[in-house]
Amino acid sequence: MSRLVGLKLLCALAAFGTPSGALAASSVEIHYAPQEDLERVDIDVIDNAERSIDMAAYVLSDPFVIEALRDAADRGVTIRLYLDKSQYSQHGPRNGGPIGELLAFPNVCARVKGRGVLMHLKAYAVDGERLRTGSGNFSHSGLAFQDNDLILVDDPAIVAKFETNFEAIWSRGTNAGALPAPESGGPR
């Protein structure tokens, strides 16, 4: 790892913080688009989910990421999606968006930030053990063409900090439930 990448990594991890202020031994990977296929990285991580995925997504429109989430739901993985209101209205099932079939699974729940500024996170935790974060939206352009990063962290303290924040934003009283597709009866 180059010194510059190492310094950027330490800064990124410091933003999440650790209880002692020191970084615990962990596995960290950094990927960059458009040089790398971030879509493939996300699909591989989602494909390895066994129990749960907690995802905060400003944009969730990439059909292959959504397909990987549907496959995970079909395997019995519990999925919670926290979405931005404006992006959900643009890409959601009411407008023929690709997440309608995903929301039809009984083990998939979604909430939409009800008011205020953007819900701009692009992160998820898998099985409470691995965190995916970074600047890349879950859209084809965000994962393939734009200058974005994707960081995978397997540090328990950092994943726990994300999960604590996810619980807080998931539990906001101003959230709205995501609406299912106009025609229900999708995969169960």
FENGIDA-V550239 format. One line per field, one symbol per residue. ss: DSSP state (@ for helix, = for strand, . for the rest). phi: phi as a letter, one per 20 degrees, with the letter a starting at -180 (. if undefined). psi: psi as a letter, one per 20 degrees, with the letter a starting at -180 (. if undefined). A space follows every 50 residues. Layout:
ss=???
phi=???
psi=???
This chain:
ss=..@@@@@@@@@@@@@@...........======....@@@@@@@@@@... .======..=..@@@@@@@@@@@@...======.@@@@@@@.@@@....@ @@@....=====.........=====...=====...=.@@@@@...=== ===..@@@@@@@@@@@@@@@.....==...........
phi=.ffffffffffffffemcgendfffbdcccccdefdefgffgfffffefd cbcdcdcfcccffffffffffffffnfecdddcfffffffdfffdmffeg ffffffedcccdgfbnfgedfcbbddlmccddbpeffecfffeddffbcc ddcdegfffffffffggfffegfefdffefggdeofgc
psi=pqggggghghgghhhhqqhiiqpqprppppqpqjhqnhghggggghhiph gqpopoogpniohhghghgggghhijpppppoqpgghghhjrhhkjqiig hgiiphjpqqqpphrarqnjqmqqppkjhpppraiprlqghhihhqorqp pppkphhgghgghggggghhjpiiqqqqprqhoakaq.
